[in-house]
Amino acid sequence: MPRIHFHQQLAALKDKLLAMAALAHQVLEYSVTAYVNGDMQLCEHVLEIEAAINAAEREVDEMAYELLSREQPMAIDLRFILSVIKINGDLERIGDQSVNVAQRARSLAGLPPVDLPVNMTRMGERAGKMIRLAIQALVEGDAVVADQVLAMDDEMDLMNREAQDLLVELMMLKPETTDHALNAIIIARNLERTGDHATNIAEDVIFWVRGSDVRHKMTLAEAE
């Protein structure tokens, strides 16, 4: 009976984390849409959702630490709880990155629009896909799906570097675009960081399922 209760608590912890993950994915979508469309009302929704994410983070941490202290889980259950604690932090930081995007959108309110050489919607969709796959990997306990997220991280990094280069060049050629370009540079970085957090989640799923730590691994050629 005690083990049944323990696994019910694990399931409740997972459900709470997944609800938080849904909010993190939603707030990212809202923030990018708010920036692209100049929607100030949507910016306010971003702030409201981020507050809910912060509250959920505290609840998940409390649940996880209570399970660690009372149940003293072993092996895969211990790895799951440790992974939940780390994933919880990354989801909260996705909320922070989304707030940063919304704040950039608000800073541009009232300025005339400028055509930028960067498709921020595409970057947001890529970051959103990484989050969805990372959460799918968590739901299904599927390290293969998590591997897909890791493979997408390099592409996200490349998109960010290309955006930075194009926007710096634009500012040099057209100084009047500086406000918009600087904000876009910051947003591109926020989206790239969101992809990093999705990658962290995928790495934690791999740790939970396989018991292997894939962080900071590189080939000999890369190290040189």
FENGIQUI-V949001 format. One record per residue. N is the residue number from 0. RES is the residue in one letter. NEAR is the number of other ideal C-beta (glycine too) atoms within 10 Angstrom. Layout:
n=(N & N)
res=(RES & RES)
near=(NEAR & NEAR)
This chain:
n=(0 & 1 & 2 & 3 & 4 & 5 & 6 & 7 & 8 & 9 & 10 & 11 & 12 & 13 & 14 & 15 & 16 & 17 & 18 & 19 & 20 & 21 & 22 & 23 & 24 & 25 & 26 & 27 & 28 & 29 & 30 & 31 & 32 & 33 & 34 & 35 & 36 & 37 & 38 & 39 & 40 & 41 & 42 & 43 & 44 & 45 & 46 & 47 & 48 & 49 & 50 & 51 & 52 & 53 & 54 & 55 & 56 & 57 & 58 & 59 & 60 & 61 & 62 & 63 & 64 & 65 & 66 & 67 & 68 & 69 & 70 & 71 & 72 & 73 & 74 & 75 & 76 & 77 & 78 & 79 & 80 & 81 & 82 & 83 & 84 & 85 & 86 & 87 & 88 & 89 & 90 & 91 & 92 & 93 & 94 & 95 & 96 & 97 & 98 & 99 & 100 & 101 & 102 & 103 & 104 & 105 & 106 & 107 & 108 & 109 & 110 & 111 & 112 & 113 & 114 & 115 & 116 & 117 & 118 & 119 & 120 & 121 & 122 & 123 & 124 & 125 & 126 & 127 & 128 & 129 & 130 & 131 & 132 & 133 & 134 & 135 & 136 & 137 & 138 & 139 & 140 & 141 & 142 & 143 & 144 & 145 & 146 & 147 & 148 & 149 & 150 & 151 & 152 & 153 & 154 & 155 & 156 & 157 & 158 & 159 & 160 & 161 & 162 & 163 & 164 & 165 & 166 & 167 & 168 & 169 & 170 & 171 & 172 & 173 & 174 & 175 & 176 & 177 & 178 & 179 & 180 & 181 & 182 & 183 & 184 & 185 & 186 & 187 & 188 & 189 & 190 & 191 & 192 & 193 & 194 & 195 & 196 & 197 & 198 & 199 & 200 & 201 & 202 & 203 & 204 & 205 & 206 & 207 & 208 & 209 & 210 & 211 & 212 & 213 & 214 & 215 & 216 & 217 & 218 & 219 & 220 & 221 & 222 & 223)
res=(M & P & R & I & H & F & H & Q & Q & L & A & A & L & K & D & K & L & L & A & M & A & A & L & A & H & Q & V & L & E & Y & S & V & T & A & Y & V & N & G & D & M & Q & L & C & E & H & V & L & E & I & E & A & A & I & N & A & A & E & R & E & V & D & E & M & A & Y & E & L & L & S & R & E & Q & P & M & A & I & D & L & R & F & I & L & S & V & I & K & I & N & G & D & L & E & R & I & G & D & Q & S & V & N & V & A & Q & R & A & R & S & L & A & G & L & P & P & V & D & L & P & V & N & M & T & R & M & G & E & R & A & G & K & M & I & R & L & A & I & Q & A & L & V & E & G & D & A & V & V & A & D & Q & V & L & A & M & D & D & E & M & D & L & M & N & R & E & A & Q & D & L & L & V & E & L & M & M & L & K & P & E & T & T & D & H & A & L & N & A & I & I & I & A & R & N & L & E & R & T & G & D & H & A & T & N & I & A & E & D & V & I & F & W & V & R & G & S & D & V & R & H & K & M & T & L & A & E & A & E)
near=(5 & 7 & 9 & 8 & 10 & 15 & 11 & 10 & 17 & 19 & 10 & 12 & 20 & 16 & 10 & 17 & 25 & 14 & 14 & 25 & 24 & 13 & 19 & 27 & 21 & 18 & 27 & 26 & 17 & 22 & 33 & 28 & 19 & 23 & 26 & 14 & 11 & 15 & 17 & 13 & 7 & 18 & 22 & 14 & 17 & 29 & 16 & 11 & 21 & 23 & 12 & 15 & 24 & 13 & 11 & 21 & 18 & 11 & 15 & 23 & 15 & 10 & 20 & 24 & 12 & 12 & 21 & 14 & 8 & 10 & 17 & 9 & 16 & 8 & 8 & 12 & 17 & 15 & 17 & 23 & 19 & 16 & 21 & 23 & 17 & 16 & 26 & 26 & 17 & 22 & 29 & 20 & 18 & 31 & 28 & 16 & 25 & 31 & 20 & 19 & 28 & 29 & 18 & 21 & 24 & 17 & 13 & 16 & 10 & 8 & 11 & 7 & 8 & 15 & 7 & 16 & 13 & 21 & 13 & 17 & 13 & 12 & 24 & 23 & 15 & 19 & 29 & 19 & 17 & 25 & 25 & 14 & 22 & 31 & 25 & 16 & 24 & 25 & 14 & 13 & 14 & 16 & 17 & 10 & 19 & 27 & 15 & 16 & 26 & 18 & 11 & 19 & 18 & 11 & 12 & 22 & 13 & 11 & 20 & 20 & 12 & 14 & 24 & 16 & 12 & 17 & 24 & 13 & 12 & 20 & 17 & 10 & 8 & 12 & 9 & 10 & 16 & 14 & 13 & 21 & 24 & 15 & 20 & 25 & 19 & 16 & 27 & 22 & 15 & 27 & 29 & 22 & 18 & 31 & 28 & 19 & 24 & 31 & 23 & 21 & 29 & 31 & 25 & 28 & 27 & 24 & 20 & 24 & 20 & 13 & 10 & 10 & 11 & 16 & 10 & 6 & 10 & 8 & 7 & 6 & 6 & 7 & 6 & 6)
